Amino acid sequence: MLKKLLTIALPLALPTLLYFTYSYLEWRRALASGTAAPPPWWIDVPWVSLAAAGAALLAVVLVALALLGGHEISGVYEPARLIDGRLVPGTTTAPPVSTD
């Protein structure tokens, strides 16, 4: 569950969270300086840009995981099987060593 949150939800939401944080800090600064109050927050939000930035960040994370993550792919896979009525899970063993 944590892996899904970090690899999918966080990259999609990060641009929006950063934008809202920036907008909130600017609103606080405007209030402190006494300038006019800004319009409601939903009027000026660039939703399309935020969604595109989130999708691009998600694509970068997924491509990076595909290229850099994972396990060693060499080896011999033995699928799950029934032995004496008991299910033995599948395993991956090291590839045979060549003596050439």
C-alpha positions as CSV (number, residue, x, y, z in Angstrom):
1,M,0.0,0.0,0.0
2,L,2.8,2.4,0.9
3,K,4.5,1.6,-2.4
4,K,1.4,2.5,-4.3
5,L,1.1,5.8,-2.4
6,L,4.7,6.7,-3.1
7,T,4.8,5.7,-6.7
8,I,1.3,6.7,-7.9
9,A,-0.6,9.1,-5.6
10,L,2.3,11.3,-4.5
11,P,3.6,12.1,-8.0
12,L,0.1,12.9,-9.1
13,A,-0.7,15.1,-6.1
14,L,2.7,16.8,-5.6
15,P,2.3,19.6,-8.1
16,T,-1.1,20.5,-6.8
17,L,0.1,20.4,-3.2
18,L,3.1,22.6,-4.0
19,Y,0.8,25.1,-5.8
20,F,-1.7,25.3,-2.9
21,T,1.2,25.8,-0.5
22,Y,2.6,28.6,-2.6
23,S,-0.9,30.2,-3.0
24,Y,-1.5,30.0,0.7
25,L,1.9,31.7,1.5
26,E,1.2,34.4,-1.0
27,W,-2.3,35.0,0.5
28,R,-0.8,35.3,4.0
29,R,1.8,37.8,2.6
30,A,-0.9,39.8,1.0
31,L,-3.0,39.9,4.2
32,A,0.1,41.0,6.2
33,S,0.9,43.8,3.8
34,G,-2.7,45.1,3.8
35,T,-3.4,44.7,0.1
36,A,-6.8,43.7,-1.2
37,A,-7.9,40.2,-0.6
38,P,-7.4,37.9,-3.5
39,P,-10.4,36.3,-5.3
40,P,-11.5,32.8,-4.2
41,W,-8.9,30.1,-4.6
42,W,-10.8,28.0,-7.2
43,I,-11.0,30.8,-9.8
44,D,-7.3,31.2,-10.6
45,V,-6.2,27.6,-10.2
46,P,-4.6,26.2,-13.4
47,W,-6.2,22.8,-13.1
48,V,-5.1,21.6,-16.5
49,S,-1.5,22.6,-15.9
50,L,-1.5,20.9,-12.5
51,A,-3.0,17.7,-13.9
52,A,-0.5,17.7,-16.8
53,A,2.4,18.3,-14.4
54,G,1.2,15.4,-12.1
55,A,0.8,13.1,-15.1
56,A,4.3,13.9,-16.3
57,L,5.8,13.4,-12.9
58,L,4.0,10.1,-12.6
59,A,5.3,9.0,-16.0
60,V,8.9,9.9,-14.9
61,V,8.5,7.9,-11.7
62,L,7.1,4.9,-13.4
63,V,9.8,4.9,-16.2
64,A,12.5,5.3,-13.5
65,L,11.1,2.3,-11.6
66,A,10.8,0.2,-14.7
67,L,14.4,0.9,-15.7
68,L,16.2,1.1,-12.3
69,G,14.0,-1.1,-10.0
70,G,13.2,-4.7,-9.9
71,H,15.2,-7.8,-9.3
72,E,17.8,-9.8,-11.2
73,I,16.0,-11.5,-14.1
74,S,18.5,-14.3,-14.7
75,G,17.6,-17.6,-13.1
76,V,15.4,-20.6,-13.4
77,Y,11.7,-20.2,-12.3
78,E,10.0,-23.3,-10.9
79,P,6.2,-22.7,-10.8
80,A,4.0,-23.5,-7.8
81,R,3.1,-27.2,-7.6
82,L,1.2,-29.7,-5.6
83,I,3.3,-32.3,-3.7
84,D,1.4,-34.8,-1.6
85,G,-1.7,-32.6,-1.5
86,R,0.3,-29.6,-0.2
87,L,0.8,-26.4,-2.3
88,V,4.5,-25.6,-2.7
89,P,5.0,-21.9,-3.8
90,G,7.0,-21.1,-6.9
91,T,10.7,-20.3,-6.5
92,T,13.5,-18.8,-8.6
93,T,16.9,-20.4,-8.4
94,A,20.3,-19.2,-9.5
95,P,21.1,-20.1,-13.1
96,P,23.3,-23.1,-13.7
97,V,27.0,-22.1,-13.7
98,S,28.8,-22.9,-17.0
99,T,32.2,-24.5,-16.7
100,D,33.4,-23.5,-20.1
